[in-house]
Amino acid sequence: MAVLNKLASALDRGDEVPNQVLAKELAETEDLDSIGELADNLSNSDKAIRSDCIKVLYEIGDLKPKLISPYVSEFIKLLHSRDNRLVWGGMTALGTIADQTAAEIGRQVDVIIESTDRGSVITQDWGIRVLAQVAAKDKVHEQTILSFLKSFLQKCAAKDLPRHAESCVVAFNTANRGEFISILEAKKPSLKPAQAKRLEKVIKQMEAL
């Protein structure tokens, strides 16, 4: 339980610095036992411990994705949680490892799509990144994901469109980019000048594929 004693909640801290420090320490030392303990405690009865554990885990994922990639199934389970912190934390963790674990995530693509569709802003931001990475690497689920991404981009708020389009670029190629370019071009008139300029950069990236 030593690693739990280093969490922000155990130190009676209201900020995330202890969790960030711990994540860096575990990433540098590649302490697999402690990382496993954090994963085990994602279901701890104490909400603060659960929250701290997912924070440390996705911070580790940002530094060394391979260290948390064995816990794909645990992160996907969090998407069913009633605790929104765990939902978006789980999706964030998946976002750090999606390119390495695309096939495994792809087997649960319906769960990822549903969580992204109904999730909070953070869940959606990371969910789109996860889905785009999986579509780029997992041809089995590519069409299912692209269909969702098309619908999502068509209905998302204008102010969010450039950001989501940027996240989707990795999923596009010469075979599928045309329809998406058309969607983005059609929505450009509804954007403010700065937003339209940002979106135009995405369109040019896609045209250069």
Secondary structure, DSSP 8 states (H G I E B T S, - for coil): -GGGGGSTTTTT-SSSHHHHHHHHHHHHHT-HHHHHHHHHGGG-S-HHHHHHHHHHHHHHHHH-GGGTGGGHHHHHHHTT-S-HHHHHHHHHHHHHHTTTSHHHHHTTHHHHHHHHHHS-HHHHHHHHHHHHHHHHH-TTSHHHHHHHHHHHHHHS-GGGHHHHHHHHGGG--TTTHHHHHHHHHHHGGGS-HHHHHHHHHHHHHHHT-
